[in-house]
Amino acid sequence: MLLRALFFILIANTLFAQQQDSPVIKVDVRQVLVPVIVTDSKGHHVTGLKSSDFHIYEDGVAQEIAAFSTDTSPAASALVAAAGTPPTEAAKSAPAAGSSPAPPGRTFVICIDALNSAFASSTRTRDALARLFEKEKAGETHYVLLSIGRQLQVLQTSTSDPAALFARLRNPAVQSAMGGADAAALRSELDALKIRMFDFCRACDCNSSQSCSTQAQDLKSSVDGQAEHWGSVREMFFAQLKSVVEELAKLPGGHTLILVSDGFTLQPARDFYSVIAPFLNKDQRFKMPGPIDLAPRLEAVIKVAVEHNIRIDSVDSGGLSQPALSGSGSMDASAPSDRSAPTVSRRVPSSNRGGTLLTEMDRQASSMAIQSGSGMSALAQATGGVFFHDSNDLLKQFRSALADGREYYLLAYAARNQVQDGKFRRITVEVADKKLHVRAKSGYWAETAQ
């Protein structure tokens, strides 16, 4: 807790020192800010667009753009400070030109998932980040490096000096803080469960739901206990991620959070039930993933990020998929297979469910890999970020994330629907040139008025 407090205090002291307080006129009109990134067909950022080039819709209803700026313009910072005010009052509340220092630069918080990332992934992440900051130029941009898992660890406090980050990443002590141990422990438990299932099916008829009913119930109780343990650990992970986003929202300037992870499931029991399913697919007791559902935890993170215009880019640190359990690989070339699936050395029995047991295990592994990425995809899509995956070039992905945080437009509109009913309002942004690609947050929650 002391480390976390120190971390946020240091960020605040660094960034708030760069600007002076300016008055904000509070009114009842609700204004919505929408950061927008525009790229061409090759992924290059498009600059020089005007307000008239954009069209914005809320729940399909056209909205009038009340204010427009780019990230590099001083008006962008003034617009953020005036959030919630109508256009005429925003102009009054913005400081006069030359009356305050230049607006603070963008803040990038690189957040390493130390809970769900394997040792190999954390090593690749560390190497890619070291190469990134070895070449990065110093400027107004601030960087923070931390890891979250069972606890929040500050690996580098806020700094505008890339050399400091490079030196920190070269420190061997940083590697252990970037994850691997928990992922290895979970992998070990899943491997042990595979062996247990082979032994179970040798003693019982796995194609009969009535066979060895007592042993099957003991198996369910055991895996539900394991799932509950990992569910509580992942709840800590989401609580830490939410606290990072909340603290980042308090800081001035632009904000981007880059989450680096191998991915995570929102129903921890699925990790274990996906191992059992190929063996006991007729047993209804193993059809449900368990009572723990972390989707509300993920949504809570998204709500804070969306409200404060914090873009979350998620990077799949596992890289490209490796061959699945069966010799032929995954059944579907378009679906990722289980990167970390171990080689099964014992004799694999045939299955009368069609195909081999390993083919069914491949299918379950592919399904789990897709689900593990769905949470990271949701974080990025909802906040206007990018889910970088299916690539071993982490350095390129990190560079793209930083570029997105420096080249964007900021639109503002006074929502025509001013009813604060707590419902989700979907936002759509279009540009006149249909060949361009537009990325923005997917919407916001119109929270109930107090």
C-alpha positions as CSV (number, residue, x, y, z in Angstrom):
1,M,0.0,0.0,0.0
2,L,2.9,2.4,0.8
3,L,4.4,1.7,-2.6
4,R,1.1,2.4,-4.4
5,A,0.6,5.6,-2.4
6,L,4.2,6.7,-3.2
7,F,3.7,5.9,-6.8
8,F,0.7,8.1,-7.3
9,I,2.0,10.9,-5.2
10,L,5.1,11.0,-7.3
11,I,3.1,11.1,-10.5
12,A,0.9,13.9,-9.1
13,N,3.8,16.0,-8.0
14,T,5.5,15.6,-11.3
15,L,2.5,16.5,-13.5
16,F,0.6,19.0,-11.4
17,A,3.7,21.2,-11.1
18,Q,3.5,21.8,-14.9
19,Q,0.2,23.6,-14.8
20,Q,-1.6,26.3,-12.8
21,D,-5.1,26.0,-11.5
22,S,-7.7,27.7,-13.6
23,P,-11.4,28.3,-12.7
24,V,-14.1,26.1,-14.2
25,I,-17.6,27.4,-14.4
26,K,-20.1,24.7,-13.5
27,V,-23.4,24.5,-15.3
28,D,-26.1,21.8,-15.7
29,V,-25.5,21.0,-19.4
30,R,-23.8,17.7,-19.8
31,Q,-21.0,17.7,-22.4
32,V,-19.3,14.6,-23.8
33,L,-15.7,14.5,-24.8
34,V,-14.6,12.0,-27.4
35,P,-10.9,11.4,-28.3
36,V,-10.7,10.1,-31.9
37,I,-7.9,8.5,-33.8
38,V,-7.9,8.5,-37.6
39,T,-5.7,6.3,-39.7
40,D,-5.4,5.5,-43.4
41,S,-5.4,2.0,-45.0
42,K,-1.8,1.5,-44.1
43,G,-2.3,2.4,-40.4
44,H,-0.6,5.8,-40.7
45,H,-2.1,8.6,-38.6
46,V,-4.1,11.2,-40.6
47,T,-3.6,14.8,-39.4
48,G,-5.0,18.1,-40.7
49,L,-8.7,17.2,-40.5
50,K,-11.2,19.9,-39.6
51,S,-14.3,19.8,-37.4
52,S,-16.5,19.7,-40.6
53,D,-14.8,16.4,-41.6
54,F,-16.4,14.6,-38.6
55,H,-19.9,13.4,-37.9
56,I,-20.8,12.1,-34.4
57,Y,-23.9,10.2,-33.4
58,E,-25.3,9.1,-30.0
59,D,-27.6,6.1,-30.1
60,G,-28.0,6.8,-33.9
61,V,-29.0,10.5,-33.3
62,A,-26.7,13.1,-35.0
63,Q,-25.0,15.4,-32.5
64,E,-23.6,18.9,-33.0
65,I,-19.9,19.2,-32.5
66,A,-19.5,22.0,-30.0
67,A,-15.7,22.0,-29.7
68,F,-12.8,20.5,-31.6
69,S,-9.0,20.3,-31.1
70,T,-6.0,18.1,-31.6
71,D,-3.7,16.7,-28.9
72,T,-0.9,19.0,-29.7
73,S,-3.0,22.1,-29.5
74,P,-3.2,24.1,-26.1
75,A,-6.9,24.1,-26.7
76,A,-7.1,20.4,-26.0
77,S,-6.0,20.8,-22.4
78,A,-8.4,23.7,-21.9
79,L,-11.2,21.6,-23.4
80,V,-10.6,18.8,-20.9
81,A,-10.6,21.3,-18.0
82,A,-13.9,22.6,-19.2
83,A,-15.6,19.2,-19.5
84,G,-19.3,19.4,-18.6
85,T,-19.6,23.1,-19.7
86,P,-21.4,24.4,-22.7
87,P,-19.3,25.8,-25.6
88,T,-19.7,29.4,-24.7
89,E,-18.8,28.9,-21.0
90,A,-15.9,26.7,-22.0
91,A,-14.3,29.6,-23.8
92,K,-14.7,31.7,-20.7
93,S,-13.2,29.2,-18.3
94,A,-10.1,28.5,-20.5
95,P,-7.0,30.5,-19.5
96,A,-5.9,33.3,-21.8
97,A,-3.1,32.7,-24.2
98,G,0.3,33.1,-22.5
99,S,-1.2,33.2,-19.0
100,S,-0.1,29.6,-18.0
101,P,2.7,27.2,-18.9
102,A,2.3,24.8,-21.8
103,P,-0.2,22.0,-21.1
104,P,1.4,18.8,-19.6
105,G,2.4,16.1,-22.1
106,R,0.7,12.7,-22.4
107,T,1.1,10.1,-19.6
108,F,1.6,6.5,-20.6
109,V,1.2,3.9,-17.8
110,I,2.6,0.6,-18.9
111,C,0.9,-2.0,-16.8
112,I,2.3,-5.6,-16.8
113,D,-0.1,-8.4,-15.8
114,A,2.1,-10.4,-13.5
115,L,-0.7,-12.8,-12.6
116,N,-1.7,-14.2,-16.0
117,S,1.6,-13.9,-17.9
118,A,4.0,-16.8,-18.4
119,F,7.8,-16.5,-17.7
120,A,8.5,-16.6,-21.5
121,S,6.0,-13.8,-22.1
122,S,7.4,-11.6,-19.4
123,T,10.9,-12.0,-20.8
124,R,9.7,-11.0,-24.3
125,T,7.9,-8.0,-22.8
126,R,10.9,-6.9,-20.9
127,D,13.2,-7.2,-23.9
128,A,10.8,-5.3,-26.2
129,L,10.3,-2.5,-23.7
130,A,14.1,-2.2,-23.2
131,R,14.5,-1.8,-27.0
132,L,11.7,0.7,-27.1
133,F,13.1,3.0,-24.4
134,E,16.7,2.6,-25.7
135,K,15.6,4.6,-28.8
136,E,12.8,6.7,-27.4
137,K,13.5,10.5,-27.3
138,A,13.0,12.6,-24.1
139,G,10.2,15.2,-24.2
140,E,7.0,16.2,-22.5
141,T,5.7,12.6,-22.4
142,H,5.7,10.9,-19.0
143,Y,6.0,7.2,-18.5
144,V,5.2,4.9,-15.6
145,L,5.9,1.2,-15.4
146,L,4.2,-1.1,-12.9
147,S,2.9,-4.6,-12.5
148,I,-0.3,-5.9,-11.0
149,G,-1.3,-9.3,-9.8
150,R,-1.4,-10.4,-6.2
151,Q,0.0,-7.0,-5.4
152,L,0.8,-3.7,-7.2
153,Q,4.5,-3.1,-7.7
154,V,6.0,0.1,-9.0
155,L,8.8,-0.8,-11.3
156,Q,9.5,2.8,-12.4
157,T,7.8,6.0,-11.0
158,S,6.7,8.7,-13.4
159,T,9.6,10.0,-15.5
160,S,10.0,11.9,-18.8
161,D,13.5,10.3,-19.2
162,P,13.4,7.2,-21.4
163,A,17.0,6.4,-20.3
164,A,15.8,5.9,-16.7
165,L,13.3,3.3,-17.9
166,F,15.9,1.6,-20.1
167,A,18.2,1.3,-17.1
168,R,15.4,0.1,-14.9
169,L,14.5,-2.6,-17.4
170,R,18.0,-3.8,-17.6
171,N,18.0,-4.5,-13.8
172,P,17.6,-8.3,-13.3
173,A,15.4,-7.7,-10.2
174,V,12.7,-6.3,-12.5
175,Q,12.2,-9.6,-14.3
176,S,10.7,-11.4,-11.3
177,A,8.2,-8.6,-10.7
178,M,6.9,-8.9,-14.3
179,G,5.2,-12.3,-13.8
180,G,5.4,-15.9,-14.5
181,A,5.2,-17.6,-11.1
182,D,1.4,-17.5,-10.8
183,A,0.8,-18.5,-14.4
184,A,3.2,-21.4,-13.9
185,A,1.3,-22.5,-10.7
186,L,-2.0,-22.4,-12.6
187,R,-0.5,-24.3,-15.5
188,S,0.8,-27.0,-13.0
189,E,-2.6,-27.4,-11.5
190,L,-4.2,-27.8,-14.9
191,D,-1.6,-30.3,-16.0
192,A,-2.2,-32.3,-12.8
193,L,-5.9,-32.2,-13.5
194,K,-5.3,-33.7,-17.0
195,I,-3.4,-36.6,-15.4
196,R,-6.1,-37.0,-12.9
197,M,-8.7,-37.2,-15.7
198,F,-6.8,-40.0,-17.5
199,D,-6.6,-42.0,-14.3
200,F,-10.3,-41.3,-13.6
201,C,-11.3,-42.6,-17.1
202,R,-9.2,-45.7,-16.6
203,A,-11.2,-46.5,-13.5
204,C,-14.6,-45.4,-14.6
205,D,-16.6,-45.2,-17.8
206,C,-16.3,-41.6,-18.8
207,N,-19.1,-42.0,-21.4
208,S,-21.6,-42.8,-18.7
209,S,-22.9,-40.1,-16.4
210,Q,-23.8,-42.7,-13.8
211,S,-20.4,-44.3,-13.6
212,C,-18.4,-43.5,-10.4
213,S,-20.9,-40.9,-9.4
214,T,-19.3,-40.4,-6.0
215,Q,-15.8,-39.9,-7.5
216,A,-17.2,-37.5,-10.0
217,Q,-18.8,-35.4,-7.3
218,D,-15.5,-35.4,-5.4
219,L,-13.8,-34.2,-8.6
220,K,-16.3,-31.4,-9.0
221,S,-15.9,-30.3,-5.4
222,S,-12.1,-30.3,-5.8
223,V,-12.0,-28.2,-9.0
224,D,-14.7,-25.8,-7.7
225,G,-12.4,-25.2,-4.8
226,Q,-9.5,-24.5,-7.1
227,A,-11.6,-22.2,-9.2
228,E,-12.8,-20.3,-6.2
229,H,-9.2,-19.7,-5.1
230,W,-8.1,-18.4,-8.5
231,G,-11.3,-16.4,-8.8
232,S,-10.4,-14.5,-5.6
233,V,-6.9,-13.9,-6.9
234,R,-8.2,-12.5,-10.1
235,E,-10.6,-10.3,-8.2
236,M,-7.5,-8.7,-6.6
237,F,-6.1,-8.2,-10.1
238,F,-9.2,-6.3,-11.3
239,A,-9.3,-4.2,-8.1
240,Q,-5.8,-3.1,-8.7
241,L,-6.4,-2.4,-12.4
242,K,-9.4,-0.2,-11.4
243,S,-7.4,1.7,-8.8
244,V,-4.7,2.4,-11.4
245,V,-7.3,3.8,-13.8
246,E,-9.0,5.9,-11.0
247,E,-5.7,7.5,-10.0
248,L,-4.7,8.1,-13.6
249,A,-8.0,9.9,-14.1
250,K,-7.0,12.5,-11.4
251,L,-4.0,13.7,-13.4
252,P,-4.0,16.5,-15.9
253,G,-3.2,16.0,-19.6
254,G,-3.9,13.0,-21.8
255,H,-3.8,9.5,-20.5
256,T,-3.1,6.1,-22.0
257,L,-2.9,2.8,-20.2
258,I,-1.1,0.0,-22.0
259,L,-2.0,-3.4,-20.4
260,V,0.4,-6.2,-21.3
261,S,-1.0,-9.7,-20.6
262,D,-1.3,-13.2,-21.9
263,G,-5.0,-12.8,-21.4
264,F,-7.5,-13.8,-18.7
265,T,-10.9,-15.5,-18.4
266,L,-13.8,-13.9,-16.7
267,Q,-15.1,-17.2,-15.3
268,P,-12.1,-18.8,-13.5
269,A,-13.8,-22.2,-13.4
270,R,-13.6,-22.5,-17.2
271,D,-9.9,-23.0,-16.9
272,F,-10.6,-26.3,-15.1
273,Y,-13.8,-27.3,-16.7
274,S,-12.3,-27.0,-20.1
275,V,-9.9,-29.8,-19.1
276,I,-12.7,-32.0,-17.8
277,A,-15.1,-31.4,-20.7
278,P,-13.4,-33.7,-23.2
279,F,-13.6,-36.5,-20.7
280,L,-17.0,-36.0,-19.2
281,N,-19.0,-34.2,-21.9
282,K,-22.1,-36.1,-21.0
283,D,-22.0,-35.2,-17.3
284,Q,-24.3,-32.2,-16.8
285,R,-22.5,-31.4,-13.5
286,F,-19.5,-30.2,-15.5
287,K,-21.5,-28.1,-18.0
288,M,-21.6,-24.9,-16.0
289,P,-18.4,-22.9,-15.4
290,G,-19.1,-22.1,-11.8
291,P,-20.7,-19.2,-9.8
292,I,-17.8,-16.8,-10.1
293,D,-18.2,-14.3,-12.9
294,L,-15.7,-11.4,-13.1
295,A,-17.5,-9.6,-16.0
296,P,-18.9,-6.9,-13.5
297,R,-15.3,-6.3,-12.3
298,L,-14.2,-5.7,-15.9
299,E,-17.1,-3.4,-16.6
300,A,-16.3,-1.3,-13.5
301,V,-12.8,-0.7,-15.0
302,I,-14.3,0.2,-18.4
303,K,-16.7,2.6,-16.8
304,V,-14.0,4.6,-15.1
305,A,-11.8,4.7,-18.2
306,V,-14.7,5.8,-20.5
307,E,-15.8,8.5,-18.1
308,H,-12.4,10.0,-17.9
309,N,-11.3,9.4,-21.6
310,I,-8.5,7.0,-20.6
311,R,-7.7,4.9,-23.6
312,I,-6.6,1.4,-22.9
313,D,-4.4,-0.4,-25.4
314,S,-4.1,-4.2,-24.6
315,V,-1.1,-6.1,-25.8
316,D,-1.1,-9.9,-26.0
317,S,2.4,-10.8,-24.7
318,G,2.0,-14.4,-25.6
319,G,2.6,-13.7,-29.3
320,L,1.6,-16.1,-32.0
321,S,0.0,-19.4,-31.1
322,Q,2.0,-22.7,-30.9
323,P,0.8,-26.1,-32.2
324,A,-2.1,-27.5,-30.1
325,L,-2.2,-30.9,-28.3
326,S,-2.9,-33.1,-31.3
327,G,-0.3,-33.7,-34.0
328,S,-2.3,-31.9,-36.6
329,G,-2.7,-28.7,-34.6
330,S,-5.9,-26.7,-34.1
331,M,-9.1,-27.8,-35.9
332,D,-9.7,-24.2,-37.1
333,A,-6.8,-22.3,-38.6
334,S,-8.5,-19.0,-37.8
335,A,-8.7,-19.7,-34.1
336,P,-5.7,-19.5,-31.8
337,S,-4.6,-22.7,-30.0
338,D,-3.4,-23.1,-26.5
339,R,0.1,-21.6,-26.4
340,S,1.1,-23.2,-23.2
341,A,-0.5,-26.7,-23.7
342,P,1.9,-29.4,-22.5
343,T,2.8,-32.5,-24.5
344,V,0.8,-35.5,-23.2
345,S,3.2,-38.5,-23.1
346,R,0.8,-41.2,-22.0
347,R,-1.3,-43.3,-24.3
348,V,-4.4,-41.3,-25.4
349,P,-7.6,-43.4,-25.5
350,S,-10.0,-43.2,-28.4
351,S,-13.3,-41.5,-28.0
352,N,-16.7,-42.6,-29.3
353,R,-17.8,-39.0,-29.4
354,G,-16.3,-38.6,-32.8
355,G,-12.5,-38.1,-33.4
356,T,-9.9,-38.5,-30.8
357,L,-9.8,-37.2,-27.2
358,L,-6.9,-34.9,-28.2
359,T,-9.0,-33.4,-31.0
360,E,-11.7,-32.5,-28.4
361,M,-8.9,-31.1,-26.1
362,D,-7.7,-29.0,-29.0
363,R,-11.2,-27.6,-29.5
364,Q,-11.5,-26.7,-25.8
365,A,-8.0,-25.1,-25.8
366,S,-8.9,-23.0,-28.8
367,S,-12.1,-21.9,-27.1
368,M,-10.2,-21.0,-23.9
369,A,-7.6,-19.0,-25.9
370,I,-10.4,-17.0,-27.5
371,Q,-12.1,-16.3,-24.2
372,S,-8.8,-15.3,-22.6
373,G,-8.4,-12.5,-25.2
374,S,-12.0,-11.4,-25.1
375,G,-11.5,-9.4,-21.9
376,M,-8.5,-7.6,-23.3
377,S,-10.4,-6.9,-26.5
378,A,-13.3,-5.5,-24.6
379,L,-11.1,-3.1,-22.6
380,A,-9.6,-1.7,-25.9
381,Q,-12.8,-1.5,-27.9
382,A,-14.8,0.2,-25.3
383,T,-12.2,2.9,-24.6
384,G,-11.1,3.6,-28.2
385,G,-7.9,1.6,-27.9
386,V,-6.4,-1.3,-29.8
387,F,-6.1,-5.0,-28.9
388,F,-2.7,-6.0,-30.3
389,H,-2.4,-9.7,-30.8
390,D,-1.4,-12.5,-33.1
391,S,2.1,-11.1,-33.5
392,N,5.6,-11.8,-32.0
393,D,6.7,-8.2,-32.7
394,L,6.0,-6.6,-29.4
395,L,8.3,-3.7,-30.1
396,K,6.2,-2.7,-33.1
397,Q,3.0,-2.9,-31.0
398,F,4.4,-0.8,-28.2
399,R,5.5,1.9,-30.8
400,S,2.0,1.9,-32.3
401,A,0.4,2.4,-28.9
402,L,2.7,5.4,-28.1
403,A,2.0,6.9,-31.6
404,D,-1.8,6.6,-31.0
405,G,-1.5,8.5,-27.8
406,R,0.2,11.4,-29.5
407,E,-1.8,11.8,-32.6
408,Y,-5.5,12.2,-32.1
409,Y,-8.5,14.6,-32.3
410,L,-10.7,15.7,-29.4
411,L,-14.4,16.3,-30.1
412,A,-17.0,17.6,-27.7
413,Y,-20.7,17.7,-28.0
414,A,-23.6,18.6,-25.7
415,A,-25.7,15.5,-25.7
416,R,-29.2,16.1,-27.1
417,N,-30.5,13.4,-24.6
418,Q,-29.8,15.0,-21.2
419,V,-31.6,12.3,-19.2
420,Q,-29.2,10.8,-16.7
421,D,-30.8,7.4,-16.3
422,G,-27.6,5.4,-15.9
423,K,-28.1,3.7,-19.3
424,F,-25.3,3.1,-21.8
425,R,-25.2,5.6,-24.7
426,R,-23.5,4.3,-27.8
427,I,-21.2,6.7,-29.7
428,T,-20.4,6.5,-33.4
429,V,-17.9,8.7,-35.1
430,E,-17.5,9.0,-38.9
431,V,-15.4,11.0,-41.2
432,A,-16.2,12.3,-44.7
433,D,-13.6,10.2,-46.4
434,K,-14.9,6.6,-46.0
435,K,-11.5,5.2,-46.8
436,L,-10.2,6.3,-43.5
437,H,-10.4,4.3,-40.3
438,V,-11.9,6.0,-37.2
439,R,-11.4,4.7,-33.7
440,A,-13.1,6.2,-30.6
441,K,-14.7,5.0,-27.4
442,S,-17.8,3.0,-28.0
443,G,-20.0,5.1,-25.7
444,Y,-20.6,6.1,-22.1
445,W,-23.0,5.6,-19.2
446,A,-25.4,8.4,-18.4
447,E,-25.1,8.1,-14.7
448,T,-28.2,8.9,-12.6
449,A,-28.2,12.4,-11.3
450,Q,-27.5,12.7,-7.6
